[in-house]
Amino acid sequence: MKRYDAIIIGAGHNGLTNAAYLAKAGLDVVVVEKNDYIGGAAASREMHEGWIYSSCSYVCSMMRQAIHRDLDLSRHGLMLVPYLGTVSFADDGQVLKLYTNAEVEYLELRRHSPHDADSMHRFRADLTRYSQLIRKTLMRTPPDPVSFKPRDIKELLFLARQFWTLGEREIYEYIRFFTMSAAEFLDDYFENGLIKASMATPGIIGTALGVCSPGSAYILLHHVMGDVDGNIGAWGLARGGMGAISNAIASALQAEGGEIRTHSGVQQIMVRHGKACGVVLENGDEINAGIVVSNLDAKRTFTQIMDRKDLPPGIYDKARNFKIRGSSGKVNIALSGLPKFTNVPENRYINRGGLTFTGSMETLERAYDCWKRGRWSDVPFVESVIPSAWDPTVAPPGKHWMSNFIQYCPPKLASGPWTPEKRDAFGQTVVDRIERYSPGFRDLIVHMEVRTPDDIEKEIGLTEGNIFQGELTIDQLHFNRPFPGYAQYRMPVKNLYMCGSSTHPGGGVSATCGANAAREILMDLKRPNTVPQDDCYDE
Amino acid sequence: MTQLGHYDSIIIGAGHNGLVCAAYLARAGQRVLLLEASDSVGGLASSREFHPGFKAPVAHSVNHFSKSIAVELGLKAHGLVIDVGSVPCVGLSPEGKHVFLNGAELRGVSDDEREAYARYSRQLQRFARALEPFWLKTIPRIGPNKLGDMLTFGHMGLNLRRLGKADLREFLRVFSLPMRDLMDENFDSDILKSLLSWDGLIGSKMAPRSPNNAVLTLLYRMVGTTMSGGVGALVSALEAAATAAGAEIRTDARVQRIRVSGSASGLRATGVELGNGEVFEADWVVSSADPQTTFLSLIGVENLEIDFTNRIKRLRCKGYVAKLHLALNSSPTFGGIEDSGGRMIIAPDLDSIEFAFDDAKYGRWSEHPVMEITLPSVHDASLAPPDQHVLSAHVMFVPYDLQGGWNEATRDALSERIIDTIERYAPGIRQTVVGRELLTPADLEHAFGVTGGHWHHTEMALDQMLMMRPTYEAAQYATPIPGLYLCGAGCHPGGDLTGAPGHNAAHEILK
């Protein structure tokens, strides 16, 4: 029977990236995927005839350009364009239209608050500065802070030096930023409720924290530290939907001779003599390999597809305690025409931008309160985009596709399990929310697909439907991700690695976790490194 | 204006930290004047009569005062017995299945849970001990430091390293956990979870699901010593220690302004001005008032750099704890409790705390308040007439700025709601209530001059701790105004009755 050099479990974008870099180094690799499509949560699927949905993830900002360039993803068909603006809707009918045009944006901010218009420069500058430091760590393996290995000490010194060069004042500001809530952080800059709310929303996307929870300021940063085409903080769209990213990486992988097998869910990781040596598929087939790389989340990897007796003591409990909380829903809508929004003109900025139904800080926080109580809010935060307004490949001519991301949606309801009726009711809440700002919206709906965290878990395999494969709180970041002592992509069983968003630097379609894991694997196998350095080092 | 003599140090505010600082400075031979705005010493720890014959201190238990300060100041000679053992703590259950915790002894839970507690407690104790020495040290600034400063950092690193690999890793993960996660990882019993979370949350704007700051607060409260006689005895002993060392204490002396004079070499604090026009001069002015009061009203922003003023203004100072005092004409009976000398916690599960917090976020108090109850008169008979008692309740979470504002009606409604809640656990207690007093955070601000009515003067949060408390440039007790020092809960290490800020400030001044 054929024995591969490496099996990668899960054809999400990180698994594909990992495989591509291993294949590039000459390894014989196979990616096994349980679904009949690849991409995991970064997939484009025809869920209604003629319409292509980015069924889960819908926006791209974290993708590292070094990887994009190195794997030549553009040649493999990937095209990313940045958003041109964002429109936020308040509870009282006010609309904030932020376009990527400095003069227009300033005037628009002034309309709401002259004070905040002036503060925006300071806010953006501070955020960018904070993000610079984190960006430097993205494509580096976190050091083990308790180790005396030269490599770990060297990396710790690198981090210390980065911190040190910030200067005393900045270090304190940094610590403050890192630990406080998005609400308190924004209070330092803004006075206008709508401006605050619209700036706060990245602080809650995908996380089981509210705008008032300490730690949400970091989440905010996590969403604005990426870049599209060199614009730091920009969000972008992929032509053809998010699947275009996975498909391009898959194409790069196949060009290097890698293999992808769909319909191949993994039942169990095989461990012999304390070493991972292959997988058993759900259909009973065994595949042998020198190493096994799991792109599944940490909880699923250690509690579902591994035998507890194969794990060293304590690991099972660490995995069980790993925080991976479902908090987001998704509603994909096929439309017969482009919706119009009250008080919002039609222009290219809006067509290629985001729509956020934010309300106020209190609306956002109350939505979180509902999640804590096992309900969805009647006034949820909805973040939407209509990619078809710019991308002709995702909907039939003249028709449109709207992606709606909802924060929050509980994985389990206090009233009992999710049922189709409850799912529909949740979907209607979202439509109601949009209809309020776009009279007649409901009549444009041709098809609608609603996803709760429960649905996301069942289809994609993300535990609780958590989009980051694990909460982004200090106890699960950097050298603590996924567990203290196992942050260097090597897992407690020999020859077993992880390459998903459960590892540093966490969630987002960044391809970084997969690339970082590949670098570590190649080091262990004493193969030349194929993973590029990031662009932003100023060593 | 009358000039009234020159002192080495003037300390503003005779709270327990002011008293500790005064005692240390006087013992070092300084001529010290301690000025207190109210008519008695103790600040939030002073005992006040709230109903004829009934007295109560706002801070209602002493369970982690610094032992070395107690020994150094000879509090024993002033009538205190230290190290009297742990304060018993009971988690009250609506069904009467209370959980009793007294030091290492845990009752009312399963054997598994007891074992889990032993494990949990051993590990947290190790963390708490590793941090303990630094609560009594000035934490240096980050930057080019003197050798001594580097040694403090080195010592800190070494102490943490000595925990061993496994424990240090766990510390670096656990320190930022929300209480809820820490509890869920270790325990099953709802009452036990609330009981053990309490000390990580009370006094701060934190609910069980809030990350980053709660575990550090808990570790901070796990060290120190207990004392006989309650809060009143501690305050009298500190007052006696300060007076015996030669410090002069004046009550009813509200400081209106700290005098700042300028010269070619810059500004300097030279003394204080009282509300009645009296002026005292000193080489050192030491404020135990909260940082916002000290800088924004006593010093005045005209004497400060704008950047510094901004940082002081953005300190998070709104309190979330209200205090209810009840005068009881008989000894209250809590169902299933024999010894009511300890702390009793009403919070049936972590959600009850979380949801109470949710109400406070939006400026309301909860219909289901969670609270900690003590009977201070059990330990200090002078607080109530014979055979009668004082009940003291710390109620989380009560907002400083209530929606619609605080008035008699809203205060009465809250008091009634709290008494109803207590009645559930101590049936019949309502009939024994002969007097009551509710102190909302707004009342605490008014009565004790502490901004926002915040127990800790400003939030105990990672970004407002260590060399960042209250803010950089004022965290080593010295401030940007030469001659002006801070010694209150707004400095490292923070709030509660520990004596540490007063001690550390005195050491800096005497350097």
Chai-1 contact restraints between the chains, C-beta under 6 A:
chainA,res_idxA,chainB,res_idxB,connection_type,confidence,min_distance_angstrom,max_distance_angstrom,comment,restraint_id
A,V146,B,K165,contact,1.0,0.0,6.0,A-B,restraint_1
A,V146,B,L168,contact,1.0,0.0,6.0,A-B,restraint_2
A,V146,B,R169,contact,1.0,0.0,6.0,A-B,restraint_3
A,E168,B,I142,contact,1.0,0.0,6.0,A-B,restraint_4
A,E168,B,G143,contact,1.0,0.0,6.0,A-B,restraint_5
A,I171,B,I142,contact,1.0,0.0,6.0,A-B,restraint_6
A,Y172,B,M468,contact,1.0,0.0,6.0,A-B,restraint_7
A,Y172,B,Y472,contact,1.0,0.0,6.0,A-B,restraint_8
A,I175,B,D463,contact,1.0,0.0,6.0,A-B,restraint_9
A,R176,B,D463,contact,1.0,0.0,6.0,A-B,restraint_10
A,T179,B,N212,contact,1.0,0.0,6.0,A-B,restraint_11
A,T179,B,L462,contact,1.0,0.0,6.0,A-B,restraint_12
A,T179,B,D463,contact,1.0,0.0,6.0,A-B,restraint_13
A,D188,B,R314,contact,1.0,0.0,6.0,A-B,restraint_14
A,S213,B,S210,contact,1.0,0.0,6.0,A-B,restraint_15
A,P214,B,S210,contact,1.0,0.0,6.0,A-B,restraint_16
A,P214,B,P211,contact,1.0,0.0,6.0,A-B,restraint_17
A,P214,B,N212,contact,1.0,0.0,6.0,A-B,restraint_18
A,G215,B,P211,contact,1.0,0.0,6.0,A-B,restraint_19
A,G215,B,N212,contact,1.0,0.0,6.0,A-B,restraint_20
A,N321,B,E185,contact,1.0,0.0,6.0,A-B,restraint_21
A,D369,B,D358,contact,1.0,0.0,6.0,A-B,restraint_22
A,T473,B,P211,contact,1.0,0.0,6.0,A-B,restraint_23
A,I474,B,S176,contact,1.0,0.0,6.0,A-B,restraint_24
A,D475,B,R173,contact,1.0,0.0,6.0,A-B,restraint_25
A,D475,B,S176,contact,1.0,0.0,6.0,A-B,restraint_26
A,D475,B,L177,contact,1.0,0.0,6.0,A-B,restraint_27
A,N480,B,R173,contact,1.0,0.0,6.0,A-B,restraint_28
A,P484,B,R169,contact,1.0,0.0,6.0,A-B,restraint_29
A,P484,B,R173,contact,1.0,0.0,6.0,A-B,restraint_30
A,G485,B,R169,contact,1.0,0.0,6.0,A-B,restraint_31
